[in-house]
Amino acid sequence: MPRFDRLELDPSRDMPDDRGDERAELDRDEHYWLRLADSERRGLYENALRYYSRSLELDKSQVKGWLGQVQMLIALDEIVEAELWARKALDLFKNNGDLLAGRAQALCRGKDSSQASAACDAAMSQPNAAAYRWQVRGEVMIVTRSSVDRYCFDKAMQLDPDWLVPLEIAQAYLYHGYPSKALAYARQAVSKGADEAFPWYFRGVCERELDLSDAAVRSFRRVVEIVPNHTDADRQLAELNHQGWSLLRTVRRLFRR
Amino acid sequence: MQCASCQFENMPGIEVCGCCGSPLGLQTLAIDVHPPRAGARTKQWRRRWSPFRSLYYKAREAGRKRWLENVEAAVLHGIPLGILIRMVIPGWAHIHLGRRRRGLLFLLPWLGLLALSLFFIYVTLNTAPISRYGGGVTLRTFGNMREGLSLGGLFLGLAFSVHFASCLSLARLQGIQTGEFFRTIGIWLIAILAVLYSLFSMFFHYVASPI
């Protein structure tokens, strides 16, 4: 018989301490913060960036944390900062393929296509090319107007079947002004993650960009069904309900790519 | 000790990875892990200027491809920059390369032709009022004003030919064949010389014009 089994201790008093220990242990676990950041990067970029920074505070040697920060800065449209941060990370992890790809993406979004091509080539020359590097290569191909962008994106989706890959491809297309191509990839993301709100939301954004108002309303309603208090979707729906005919929009539709 | 970047297993006590050169003791390094951020206004400003930035990069790219690459190709074809600069005065580069006699052979006729050109333009412009009243140097010497001016232009054209011939001779001295010369920098050189001699002509007219 164990020695302390018969002691009359209040179990309700022990529970919070246990949970507190568990919580404190999780707070010290950098992988926990990385997992949290990965779950938040599906639309909640500010939170994801904060979690990546938290994981790096615990362990600076995680390339994934540095890369995540660069990617989040790009997603938040802080291109100059992302490029600077990628260079800083590359000082620590020399010739790291993923970080080079991150820098290439930042340069690409900053419209410096020649530097982006050079960084992307350097990234591809490193071993173990992951989906992200192919994705960035495809984006560089969009900017340089090369016809092999589709091949690179197919390769990226082959390497990583997650719906986040087609969604990020769609984001790249939309950023560079190709909403119709973006919509095709957003649809693929929706077909892979139909129960997630973010692919539906982004599909709605693409449809709205193409002036497909009815389809956009359907997509945003689906977002609200999945996440009832989705602020952005509610705002988009309100804007769509109140918008009238516009000459500028009609002219823009004629010159859409 | 395993490298976080390339997973290479290093010997204990080493500070830098032997495979990729990344620092191994990252935990002990004092680095700020919080990235710099841009404010909302900065982002808005950048978005507004984005098309201009794109245009700037495109222009830089085009410039690098068309102009600089042609000049670089010329330098790579065996003509160093010092020689290219000395081509401004015919014979100077020859003298610099130790071909003094050939250099003087280009330089002296060129100077003579320029002087003749200036002389004819000067004489024509300064004696024109006399010729208008049925007398004067121009009428007696060259017939009329137009003939005097065209003689000035003719000598300037001859000076241009001597200049171009000196450049061609220089290219041959550097081991570049005539066809290759025309393919690489010949066209550019003709254009530059044309501009240069137009400026010469304007300068001579300015110098020779009556006060």
Chai-1 contact restraints between the chains, C-beta under 6 A:
chainA,res_idxA,chainB,res_idxB,connection_type,confidence,min_distance_angstrom,max_distance_angstrom,comment,restraint_id
A,S53,B,V33,contact,1.0,0.0,6.0,A-B,restraint_1
A,S53,B,H34,contact,1.0,0.0,6.0,A-B,restraint_2
A,L56,B,V33,contact,1.0,0.0,6.0,A-B,restraint_3
A,E57,B,V33,contact,1.0,0.0,6.0,A-B,restraint_4
A,K60,B,L26,contact,1.0,0.0,6.0,A-B,restraint_5
A,S61,B,A4,contact,1.0,0.0,6.0,A-B,restraint_6
A,S61,B,L26,contact,1.0,0.0,6.0,A-B,restraint_7
A,Q69,B,P35,contact,1.0,0.0,6.0,A-B,restraint_8
A,L73,B,P35,contact,1.0,0.0,6.0,A-B,restraint_9
A,D77,B,K43,contact,1.0,0.0,6.0,A-B,restraint_10
A,E78,B,A38,contact,1.0,0.0,6.0,A-B,restraint_11
A,E81,B,P35,contact,1.0,0.0,6.0,A-B,restraint_12
A,E81,B,P36,contact,1.0,0.0,6.0,A-B,restraint_13
A,E81,B,A38,contact,1.0,0.0,6.0,A-B,restraint_14
A,W85,B,P35,contact,1.0,0.0,6.0,A-B,restraint_15
A,F93,B,S5,contact,1.0,0.0,6.0,A-B,restraint_16
A,F93,B,S22,contact,1.0,0.0,6.0,A-B,restraint_17
A,K94,B,C20,contact,1.0,0.0,6.0,A-B,restraint_18
A,K94,B,G21,contact,1.0,0.0,6.0,A-B,restraint_19
A,K94,B,S22,contact,1.0,0.0,6.0,A-B,restraint_20
A,N95,B,C20,contact,1.0,0.0,6.0,A-B,restraint_21
A,N96,B,S5,contact,1.0,0.0,6.0,A-B,restraint_22
A,K111,B,R53,contact,1.0,0.0,6.0,A-B,restraint_23
A,K111,B,S54,contact,1.0,0.0,6.0,A-B,restraint_24
A,K111,B,Y57,contact,1.0,0.0,6.0,A-B,restraint_25
A,D112,B,Y57,contact,1.0,0.0,6.0,A-B,restraint_26
A,S114,B,E61,contact,1.0,0.0,6.0,A-B,restraint_27
